[in-house]
Structure formats: structure tokens, C-alpha cells
Amino acid sequence: MQNDGEDIHPRSCEGPMHNGLSDDPYLLSGDEVVRQMSTDPENGLSDAEAGARMTKFGLNELDTGPGVSVVRILLRQLFNAMGLVCCPAT
């Protein structure tokens, strides 16, 4: 867990909270998200506000972890328990 679970969504147990929105963003209308995020859809954020949010929430970038191993995927598919049960060697 990140930050001892402080910024983890309680229902998903992973990923950051939705930064002060009253509900999950997909449940809100676009206008409501704009209003709650205090932004301007035509001009975006000012440089000062963007800097403040970057300081508060961090950079908007994806994790650059080790990635997916093709060999591991192949081995999982080959040795999948259901595959071994459903398709026994004859």
C-alpha cells in the first residue's frame, strides 16, 4: 500500500483517492467535476494553481515498474490449473 494506506480508495484498496470530489468521477456530470475541481474548461488552470496542485498531488505520471514478463505470462498459461484439469493428456 502507498503511504500506509492514507491515499488508497477504501473500496478498491489501491490507487489514490479522487482528490476531493464528492463521489467517484464517473458518477458525476462533466460540469459537476469542473465545478468541484475549481477549474475552467476553456482556459484550464493558471500556472500558479497547476504548480500548487503538482506540489500537493505529485506529478501526473504512470509507475515505471519492471513491467510484464512474456515468459511469466506464457508459463502461467501453460501451467494454469484449469487447463491441466480440463485438458488432460491422452
HUKA-V107430 format. One record per residue. N is the residue number from 1. RES is the residue in one letter. PSI is psi as a letter, one per 30 degrees, with the letter a starting at -180 (* if undefined). OMEGA is omega in whole degrees, 0 to 359 (NA if undefined). D_LAST is the distance of its C-alpha to the last C-alpha in whole Angstrom. Layout:
n->N res->RES psi->PSI omega->OMEGA d_last->D_LAST
n->N res->RES psi->PSI omega->OMEGA d_last->D_LAST
This chain:
n->1 res->M psi->k omega->180 d_last->46
n->2 res->Q psi->k omega->174 d_last->48
n->3 res->N psi->h omega->182 d_last->52
n->4 res->D psi->h omega->176 d_last->51
n->5 res->G psi->g omega->184 d_last->50
n->6 res->E psi->e omega->182 d_last->53
n->7 res->D psi->g omega->181 d_last->52
n->8 res->I psi->k omega->178 d_last->49
n->9 res->H psi->k omega->186 d_last->48
n->10 res->P psi->f omega->181 d_last->48
n->11 res->R psi->f omega->184 d_last->46
n->12 res->S psi->f omega->182 d_last->43
n->13 res->C psi->g omega->174 d_last->44
n->14 res->E psi->l omega->179 d_last->44
n->15 res->G psi->l omega->182 d_last->46
n->16 res->P psi->l omega->174 d_last->50
n->17 res->M psi->l omega->183 d_last->52
n->18 res->H psi->h omega->165 d_last->53
n->19 res->N psi->h omega->171 d_last->56
n->20 res->G psi->g omega->177 d_last->59
n->21 res->L psi->k omega->183 d_last->58
n->22 res->S psi->f omega->182 d_last->58
n->23 res->D psi->l omega->175 d_last->55
n->24 res->D psi->k omega->185 d_last->51
n->25 res->P psi->e omega->182 d_last->52
n->26 res->Y psi->f omega->178 d_last->50
n->27 res->L psi->f omega->182 d_last->52
n->28 res->L psi->l omega->174 d_last->55
n->29 res->S psi->l omega->178 d_last->57
n->30 res->G psi->e omega->179 d_last->58
n->31 res->D psi->e omega->180 d_last->61
n->32 res->E psi->e omega->177 d_last->61
n->33 res->V psi->e omega->178 d_last->59
n->34 res->V psi->e omega->180 d_last->62
n->35 res->R psi->e omega->183 d_last->64
n->36 res->Q psi->f omega->179 d_last->62
n->37 res->M psi->f omega->179 d_last->62
n->38 res->S psi->h omega->180 d_last->65
n->39 res->T psi->l omega->180 d_last->65
n->40 res->D psi->j omega->183 d_last->66
n->41 res->P psi->f omega->180 d_last->64
n->42 res->E psi->e omega->187 d_last->66
n->43 res->N psi->f omega->181 d_last->67
n->44 res->G psi->a omega->181 d_last->64
n->45 res->L psi->l omega->172 d_last->65
n->46 res->S psi->l omega->179 d_last->68
n->47 res->D psi->e omega->181 d_last->68
n->48 res->A psi->e omega->180 d_last->69
n->49 res->E psi->e omega->178 d_last->67
n->50 res->A psi->e omega->178 d_last->64
n->51 res->G psi->e omega->179 d_last->65
n->52 res->A psi->e omega->179 d_last->65
n->53 res->R psi->e omega->178 d_last->62
n->54 res->M psi->e omega->178 d_last->60
n->55 res->T psi->e omega->183 d_last->62
n->56 res->K psi->e omega->188 d_last->61
n->57 res->F psi->f omega->181 d_last->57
n->58 res->G psi->l omega->181 d_last->57
n->59 res->L psi->l omega->178 d_last->55
n->60 res->N psi->i omega->181 d_last->53
n->61 res->E psi->l omega->181 d_last->50
n->62 res->L psi->l omega->176 d_last->46
n->63 res->D psi->k omega->179 d_last->45
n->64 res->T psi->h omega->181 d_last->44
n->65 res->G psi->a omega->186 d_last->41
n->66 res->P psi->f omega->179 d_last->39
n->67 res->G psi->a omega->184 d_last->37
n->68 res->V psi->k omega->178 d_last->33
n->69 res->S psi->k omega->179 d_last->31
n->70 res->V psi->e omega->180 d_last->28
n->71 res->V psi->e omega->180 d_last->26
n->72 res->R psi->e omega->178 d_last->26
n->73 res->I psi->e omega->180 d_last->25
n->74 res->L psi->e omega->180 d_last->22
n->75 res->L psi->e omega->178 d_last->21
n->76 res->R psi->e omega->179 d_last->22
n->77 res->Q psi->e omega->180 d_last->19
n->78 res->L psi->e omega->185 d_last->17
n->79 res->F psi->g omega->176 d_last->17
n->80 res->N psi->k omega->184 d_last->18
n->81 res->A psi->e omega->180 d_last->17
n->82 res->M psi->e omega->178 d_last->16
n->83 res->G psi->e omega->178 d_last->14
n->84 res->L psi->e omega->181 d_last->12
n->85 res->V psi->e omega->186 d_last->12
n->86 res->C psi->f omega->186 d_last->12
n->87 res->C psi->i omega->181 d_last->9
n->88 res->P psi->l omega->178 d_last->6
n->89 res->A psi->k omega->181 d_last->4
n->90 res->T psi->* omega->NA d_last->0
